[in-house]
Amino acid sequence: MLAELSIKNFAIIESLTVSFERGLTVLTGETGAGKSIIIDAIHLLAGARGSSEFVRYGEKRAELEALFLLDDNNHPVYQKCEEFGIDVSDGMIILRRDMSSTGKSICRINGKLVTIAVLREVGQLLVDIHGQHDNQELMNEENHLSLLDQYGGQEVKDALEAYLDVYRHYDSLKKKITQLSENEQEMAHRLDLLQFQLDEIEKAELQPKEDELLQEEKNQISNYEKIYDALQNGYNSLHGEQKGLDWIGLAMSQLENVGQINSTLKDLSETVSNAFYMLEDISYQLRNELESLEFDPGRLNYVEGRLNEINTLKRKYGQSVEEILTYSAKIEEEIDTIQNKDSHLTKLQKELHSITEDLSIEAKNLSMIRQKHAKLLVNEIHQELKELYMEKTSFDVNTKEKRNNVNEIKYTSTGAEEIEFYISTNPGEPLKPLNKTASGGELSRIMLAMKSIFSQHQGITSIIFDEVDTGVSGRVAQAIAEKIYRVSNGSQVLCITHLPQVAAMADTHLYIAKETKSGRTKTSVKPLVEDEKVKEIGRMIAGVEVTELSKEHAKELLLLASSSKR
């Protein structure tokens, strides 16, 4: 949920911090008080396009910040943040955006600088904003397939994953065939390049981990004097008259004389003896190292030359000798494929034919499952529309096979079909695409009906309705109010409204007001208590002047809303 929003120097808002609660929060107030400006701020924090015009007149920058609290440890925003290296701890996400008067934006998520594109990807998983004319997700046919898949839940997810397992192999084969089918001149150029690279790598006669071993040898030769002095001093400190081993040997002899007196002395004697023989062995190893140590300037030149040769190959073919050898094996295989193009093409095409048959089976299974859930969705949408007094409206999920230029089935990563929502708002009229049919008032109800269903499957933290109830009244207004409240049972809902029926259903009622001080307009937000709710809802009913009768109507609306909630 959106827990807190902080706005500074944004449009007519000088400084404002608003805390939000769970359930349904309505924002009301006079026209122009700044209700939509608050929603604009949230929209920008979710990655919307910004403008220098948002910065308050006379100020250098606007500052926006929102705190979201996550209850679900499996919320998809965790995976998205991990993808971008953003730390999310204690179930909190803070979105921040600073906009300068020059038009530049600085975006942060939990303190980490991000691009607007990243802010948008994270933001759209946290908040879903809908205005009367701002229903891109539901209106855009490109989103309809993913919405149906979300509605289908785990069954569709499993079928889609089974399809994708086959599709990835299919797509890989298609790309290989395309590469082999390129024109002869391009293939000849490619073959020359690969042959040159392979010859260069083979000529170097690389050995696994050769670069690491040579670097180690170079370090030893380059530090010959330092190593020699250390070995010599170490050996001399241990071996010789009146040196380390002599004194430890004396200690060993003394303790051996008393070792039989008690167990403690015996243990000490054995420890010193072990130390003596271990150090004696080390002194022999130091002497052997000294005797084998030699400085060979010629060898150093060879090692450095060989390392330079390997580093040149690394810059071209990989970060290590192992990567270079792997690349060598890969291009050797590609050379063989090009040189024997016809036979490889025949083999790949046979394999593609076989995998296409498997893909067709998986695609049909996926389509069948989608069709099953599409029918369930149609029934649910009709029920939702009926509750919004649009019982004569018809809704359907239109499915069409994807076809390529030669009219063959076109398989993509989402399947072999296109999905689009169709609707007819008047009896006798044919079903048409959703975005070409509904009027403003109808669109608000259709969107609300669909959102009532899809919000249960999308995992969105907060849903914002910006005057989606415009153009309706009476029993439809009451139905919309109850529908918005039902949506708030599954997600936090913020709603800007001019309908008293919606305001009466609120769990939290925020009143937005503006005032002029020192020649400047300022916006304020005030949570309303019960008496203030009655007065504000009365204003919404009556208009300018709040009468006792309008207050009575407001009280009655609040009682009806309370009963409806129960």
Disulfide bonds with the S-S distance in Angstrom:
none
